[in-house]
Amino acid sequence: METLPEVPHQLEPLIRQIGPALYELGQGFREDMRVPARIVADSELLQQMVQDRSVPQLVNVTTLPGIQGFAIGMPDMHEGYGFPVGGVAGTALPDGVISPGGIGFDINCGVRLLATGLRHEDVKEVLPEVAHDLARSIPTGFGRHGRLSLAPEQMDRVLTEGVPYLVDELGLGGPEDVDYLEASGCLDGADTAKVSVRARERGHDQLGTLGGGNHFLEVQRVERVLDPEAAPALGLFEGQLTVLIHTGSRGLGHQVCTDAVRTMDRALAREGIRLVDRQLACAPLSSAEGQDYFAAMCAAANFAWANRQVLTHRVREVFRRWFGDRSAAWPRIVYDVAHNIAKLEPHGGQRLCVHRKGATRAFGPGHPELPAAYHQVGQPVFIPGSMGTASFVLVGKAAAEAISLSSACHGAGRRLSRAASKRQVVGSELRAALNRQGIAVECPSNAELAEEAPLAYKDVERVVDVVEAAGIARKVARLVPLAVLKG
Amino acid sequence: MESGTHQFEPHVSEVQLRISGTGLPELFEEAGYALAELMLGEAPLPQPSPESAVERVALVAADTEALLVDWLNELIARSDLTKRVYTDLVVDEFQERSLRAHVRGVSPLVLKTAVKAATFHGLELNEHDDGFTATVVLDV
């Protein structure tokens, strides 16, 4: 039995390739592994991964009670806490564990793509002003609250009913919106009684806010259609104006996770669970702690979908101001995917609690959870690049179920720490460079801009190629940024 | 001699914080100051005005390491709720698994770094001849 090397990159010779763009660290590597650790990567991405602690973190995930098959890292995997970012694992119901550390503090952080019928060529003259209007209309960062402050009973309904409540009762969108959201924008298991008073307080004025960190809103152009069959099914065409929204459940979700980690940490001894990383605090899904967290997590996930719905409404208001009521100007939802969440899904004849932390669900064609319009092509998957680089739209493939529990990556993945990025990039110069590329940047802080510089991230083109080579999803379109609004 | 020091250590996606204190109360205060420096992006920290509100904090945790995580998460949650960053922190009473403190904050217009939570990942708290050191990873 080998011990975990202190220097992570010593792991590389122990990892063997088992398929196209698929690697495995066998179960015999560490005594406490219950299943192998798998990684979707090519040799270059693998070399980048072993420079940080993401592979040891993935090995830690394999020790979770009830884990089935394998723990798997996506091609954007990098070091996080508990799970690595880009880590996926399924535990068997009813007694397999659920771990808040396998979901993260920003529950249902996710991405929504809106597509207009507008061509960039026709509106490019006014786009900087549109971007500025978006920046004024959408609260970002600290101390900016949303215009929608919820009464307690309204908060209850957002938490239990998610987007359908906003659409049906508050008129924030149309009924067709709901069809194009993962889980129709509402998880059924939510219970507001399991959401703490403090979590509700933190969330009460945060609906319709972008938040800080790596959250963003980007106006984009479909630069290239890569799959002429799937793109029309998704309503995408070259030259089209699109909007990508990346945010989550804000302080409400952070508090739900904080509360659950604390509770589960205290229950570990009673459950007889020993952990290699205390942030992997977990409880059997069948236990009171597991059930309570799942109910609170579902509520936070519903809040996050509602948050992206309110932001969609704000985008639509801005577009209506600039482009009028014509149908071509209406930002239609292409799809909305969560990338920090646990879902109950059937896989391989078992019902699993699938944890995706910094990973996106990627169902193939014909899956019953897909809207009718996408049954033939599969679920849309969005892989945003770093600021200033391309983003990609893909569709899930049926083979993803066996390869990755129907999961794909959620972005390019960080390569450098924020501090390292700031040492190499001058924020004001980056802002000027982006402007020269024709990208309007709405971000008050040059320092924060430098932290999110393209060089801090892996090469998104390579990451997407690996997703396709592994057989998880196929490329549909390449989108390039026109304006970036950052928290 | 300083009663506490801190530094931010490399971490690919989050912020790893290393704190030292001559005693545990001093270490906890220093952890709070490090959090404020991270959030504001400036040092020395701005001091609250004399008339700023004093907030009382009382915490009980499973052990001292968990108490440190709870302390930081308490400050993070209060910042989210009050839109203040706490730059004046006094631990009044400290025991192995509990503390009482009072804190005061400033109200910045913008935040340099939004901190989501303190984590248990890689959490360490060690005693040395000249005091205590701790390592905490913050989700940012």
Interface residues (C-beta under 8 A of the other chain):
Chain A: D52 S54 H78 E79 G80 Y81 G82 V85 G101 G104 F105 D106 G141 F142 G143 R198 E201 R202 G211 G212 G213 G251 H254 Q255 C257 T258 V261 R262 D265 R266 D277 R278 Q279 A281 R414 R415 L416 S417 R418 A419 A420 P444 S445 A447 E448 G487
Chain B: F8 P10 H11 V12 S13 E14 V15 G41 A62 E65 A66 D70 N73 I76 A77 D80 L81 K83 S107 P108 L109 V110 L111 K112 T113 A114 K116 A117 T119 F120 H121 G122 L123 V137 D139 V140
